[in-house]
């Protein structure tokens, strides 16, 4: 008798596992599983929604199915439509929810008309229906997601303001110089950028947003507001089932939760104290779990963590590619090599600690990114060559 594997969640991690193994995949969204990384391109009109569909799993996914309860004793999951599905192994790939900031005028589950998170294909399609040339749009949050949303809205002709509470854009990934170059590029797309800017509330009229209030008293008129304030792992199902939950659902190297028959992967999983929230680690976890479930070894290799590299492509008359990995801000004693080419709007930087590459940032010219990523991901001693070779085109060939 074959093992019944049920996967809850039709995102990147769940679908990758379902491509490797015959499983029952329960997806809450009505759409075919899609690549969330490309949502900004759908919003900008670069891709049609069907273009970002993920490769089909081995067994057709059940769409529009919301799991509401796990019965660990009976080993089945109960769905909102009244059905239940039994399992021998359950995999939670429930992903994450957008963080909704504590703003005046933003209370309860129902958002004012014109206010949208930017997390799902439905969010994307609803925004596309609202935005036309001249519409005033405010994006709250200057991280990777906020920058991507602002770029897409600007491509649709909206008058976009991007607000960031921190000192600079994408401050988790970029150093000050790289962030300044990114800001220049975003502003060249017609986006007005405000950093060190705290949003305090939303103004409404007739249930629709009309303005964004800043903590310093300034008011930004807005017909559309995009909430890009980060994400939070979806752990409610696991918590209600009594599984060990911290920031995410706690898993070991076999991606196993505190229940030996339940695993977790992707944005909802916390491995070795870390929740990644990125596509690369989600894919690696799904592949590692597939190997675990297929293995005849009582102690399979499992998952040991991911060194995640962030990449972003911004459009415009002159596009901008960026990549960032590891620690971009050096510690005392670290070696740093930086190259700046103002004419090509290129910036490259690596941080070396001892004989190990610990981080880097590349903007505009990613020729060396392949070699740098391999050196960093492998965590191997660097050769005794001058550090400059890491950033040259020869080093990236």
Residue pairs with C-beta under 8 A, 6 or more apart in sequence:
2 22
3 88
3 89
3 293
4 24
4 86
4 87
4 88
4 89
5 21
5 22
5 23
5 24
5 87
5 88
5 89
5 90
5 91
5 293
6 23
6 24
6 26
6 77
6 85
6 86
6 87
6 89
6 90
6 91
7 14
7 17
7 18
7 23
7 24
7 25
7 26
7 90
7 91
7 93
8 14
8 26
8 67
8 77
8 90
8 91
8 92
8 93
8 94
8 237
9 26
9 27
9 28
9 92
9 93
9 94
9 95
9 266
9 268
10 25
10 26
10 27
10 28
10 29
10 33
10 61
10 63
11 33
11 36
11 93
11 95
11 266
11 267
11 282
12 35
12 36
12 54
12 266
12 279
12 282
12 283
12 286
13 93
13 95
13 265
13 266
13 267
13 282
13 283
13 285
13 286
14 25
14 27
14 33
14 91
14 93
14 265
14 266
14 286
15 25
15 33
15 54
15 55
15 57
15 61
16 282
16 283
16 286
16 287
17 23
17 91
17 93
17 265
17 286
17 289
17 290
18 25
18 57
18 58
18 59
18 61
19 55
19 56
19 57
19 58
20 58
20 286
20 287
20 290
21 58
21 290
21 293
21 294
22 58
22 59
23 57
23 58
23 59
23 91
24 59
24 62
24 85
24 87
25 57
25 59
25 61
25 62
26 61
26 62
26 65
26 67
26 77
26 79
26 85
27 33
27 61
27 62
27 63
27 64
27 65
28 64
28 65
28 66
28 67
29 63
29 64
29 120
29 121
29 122
30 63
30 64
31 49
31 63
31 121
31 122
32 50
32 53
32 54
32 61
32 63
33 53
33 54
33 57
33 61
34 49
34 52
34 53
34 54
34 121
35 52
35 53
35 54
35 279
36 119
36 120
36 279
37 279
38 47
38 51
38 52
39 52
39 118
39 120
39 121
39 123
39 124
39 148
40 148
40 149
40 151
40 152
41 47
41 52
41 152
42 48
42 49
42 51
42 52
42 121
42 124
42 125
42 128
43 118
43 124
43 127
43 128
43 149
43 152
43 153
43 156
44 151
44 152
44 155
44 156
44 315
45 128
45 155
45 156
46 155
46 315
49 121
49 124
49 125
65 79
65 80
65 81
65 83
66 79
66 80
66 81
67 77
67 78
67 79
67 80
67 237
68 78
68 79
68 80
68 237
69 77
69 78
69 237
69 240
69 241
70 77
70 78
70 90
70 237
70 238
70 240
70 241
70 262
71 77
71 78
71 84
72 241
72 242
72 259
72 261
72 262
74 86
75 86
75 87
75 88
75 90
75 261
76 84
76 85
76 86
76 87
77 84
77 85
77 87
77 90
78 84
79 85
87 261
88 261
89 261
89 262
89 263
89 293
90 261
90 262
90 263
91 262
91 263
91 264
91 265
91 289
92 237
92 238
92 249
92 257
92 262
92 263
92 264
92 265
92 268
92 269
93 264
93 265
93 266
93 268
93 286
94 233
94 234
94 235
94 237
94 238
94 264
94 266
94 267
94 268
95 233
95 234
95 266
95 267
95 268
96 119
96 231
96 232
96 233
96 234
96 267
96 268
96 277
97 119
97 231
97 232
97 234
98 117
98 118
98 119
98 227
98 228
98 229
98 230
98 231
98 232
99 227
99 229
99 230
99 231
99 232
100 106
100 111
100 117
100 227
100 229
101 140
101 199
101 227
101 229
103 199
103 200
103 201
103 202
104 200
104 201
104 202
104 213
105 112
105 201
105 202
105 203
105 204
105 209
106 112
106 115
106 201
106 202
111 117
112 202
112 204
112 207
112 208
112 209
113 207
113 208
113 209
114 130
114 208
114 209
114 222
114 223
114 224
114 225
115 202
115 209
115 224
115 225
115 227
116 123
116 126
116 127
116 130
116 224
116 225
116 226
116 227
117 123
117 226
117 227
117 228
118 124
118 127
118 145
118 149
118 226
118 227
118 228
119 231
127 153
127 224
127 226
128 156
130 223
130 224
131 137
131 153
131 156
131 157
131 158
131 224
132 156
132 157
132 158
133 156
133 157
133 158
134 157
134 158
134 159
135 157
135 158
135 159
135 223
135 224
136 158
136 159
136 161
136 220
136 221
136 222
136 223
136 224
137 153
137 158
137 159
137 160
137 161
137 222
137 223
137 224
137 225
137 226
138 160
138 161
138 162
138 163
138 212
138 220
138 222
138 224
138 225
138 226
139 146
139 149
139 150
139 153
139 160
139 161
139 162
139 163
139 225
139 226
139 228
140 146
140 163
140 199
140 212
140 225
140 226
140 227
140 228
140 229
141 163
141 164
141 227
141 228
141 229
141 230
142 162
142 163
142 164
142 165
142 166
142 168
142 169
142 170
142 171
142 193
142 195
143 164
143 169
143 170
143 171
143 172
143 228
143 230
144 170
144 173
144 310
144 312
145 228
145 230
145 231
146 162
146 164
146 226
146 228
146 229
147 162
147 169
147 170
147 182
147 186
147 312
147 314
148 312
148 314
149 226
149 228
150 160
150 162
150 186
150 189
150 191
150 226
151 186
151 189
151 191
151 314
151 315
151 316
153 160
153 224
153 226
154 160
154 189
154 190
154 191
155 189
155 315
158 224
159 190
159 192
160 190
160 191
160 192
161 191
161 192
161 193
161 194
161 212
161 220
161 222
162 169
162 186
162 191
162 192
162 193
162 194
163 194
163 197
163 199
163 212
163 214
163 220
164 193
164 194
164 195
164 196
164 197
165 196
165 197
165 198
165 199
166 195
166 196
167 195
167 196
168 174
168 176
168 179
168 180
168 183
168 195
169 179
169 182
169 183
169 186
169 193
169 195
170 179
170 182
170 324
171 179
173 310
173 324
173 328
173 361
174 182
174 322
174 324
174 328
174 361
175 328
175 329
175 349
175 361
177 338
177 340
177 347
177 349
178 322
178 324
178 328
178 347
178 349
178 361
178 363
181 345
181 347
181 363
181 364
182 320
182 322
182 363
183 193
183 195
185 314
185 316
185 320
185 345
186 193
186 314
187 193
188 316
188 317
188 318
189 314
189 315
189 316
194 214
197 214
197 216
198 214
198 215
198 216
199 212
199 213
199 214
199 215
200 213
200 214
200 215
201 212
201 213
202 209
202 211
202 212
202 213
202 225
203 209
203 210
203 211
203 212
203 213
203 219
204 210
209 222
209 223
209 224
209 225
210 221
210 222
210 223
211 219
211 220
211 221
211 222
212 219
212 220
212 222
212 225
213 219
214 220
231 267
231 277
233 247
233 248
233 249
233 267
233 268
233 269
233 270
233 275
233 277
234 267
234 268
235 245
235 248
235 249
235 268
238 245
238 249
238 257
238 262
238 264
238 268
239 245
241 259
241 262
243 249
243 250
243 257
243 258
243 259
243 262
244 250
244 257
244 258
246 270
247 270
247 275
248 264
248 267
248 268
248 269
248 270
248 275
249 257
249 264
249 268
249 269
249 270
250 257
250 258
250 270
251 257
251 263
251 264
251 265
251 269
251 270
251 271
252 271
252 302
253 271
253 302
253 303
253 304
254 263
254 289
254 292
254 300
254 302
254 303
255 263
255 264
255 265
255 269
255 271
255 285
255 288
255 289
255 292
255 302
255 303
256 262
256 263
257 263
257 264
263 289
265 282
265 285
265 286
265 289
266 282
266 285
266 286
267 275
267 276
267 277
267 282
269 275
269 285
271 285
271 303
271 305
272 305
274 305
276 282
276 306
276 308
278 308
278 310
280 306
280 308
280 309
281 306
281 308
284 303
284 306
285 303
285 306
288 301
288 302
288 303
289 303
291 300
291 301
292 300
292 302
295 301
307 325
307 326
307 376
307 377
307 379
308 325
309 323
309 324
309 325
309 369
309 373
309 376
309 377
310 322
310 323
310 324
310 325
311 321
311 322
311 323
312 321
312 322
312 323
313 319
313 320
313 321
314 320
314 321
314 322
318 345
320 345
320 363
320 364
321 363
321 364
321 366
322 361
322 362
322 363
322 364
322 366
323 360
323 361
323 362
323 366
323 369
323 373
324 359
324 360
324 361
324 362
325 359
325 360
325 372
325 373
325 376
326 351
326 357
326 358
326 359
326 360
326 376
327 351
327 358
327 359
328 349
328 351
328 359
328 360
328 361
329 351
329 359
330 336
330 351
331 353
333 353
334 351
334 352
334 353
334 358
335 351
335 352
335 353
335 387
336 349
336 350
336 351
336 352
337 349
337 350
337 352
337 387
337 388
337 390
337 391
338 347
338 348
338 349
339 346
339 347
339 348
339 349
339 388
339 391
340 346
340 347
340 348
341 347
341 364
341 365
344 364
344 365
345 363
345 364
346 363
346 364
346 365
347 361
347 362
347 363
347 364
348 360
348 361
348 362
348 363
348 365
348 368
348 391
349 360
349 361
349 362
349 391
350 357
350 359
350 360
350 372
350 387
350 390
350 391
351 357
351 358
351 359
351 360
352 358
352 382
352 387
352 390
355 381
355 382
356 379
356 380
356 381
356 382
357 372
357 375
357 376
357 382
357 390
358 376
359 376
360 372
360 376
362 368
362 369
362 372
366 396
367 393
367 396
367 397
368 390
368 391
368 392
368 393
368 395
368 396
369 396
370 396
371 390
371 395
371 396
371 397
372 390
372 395
372 396
375 382
375 390
382 390
389 395
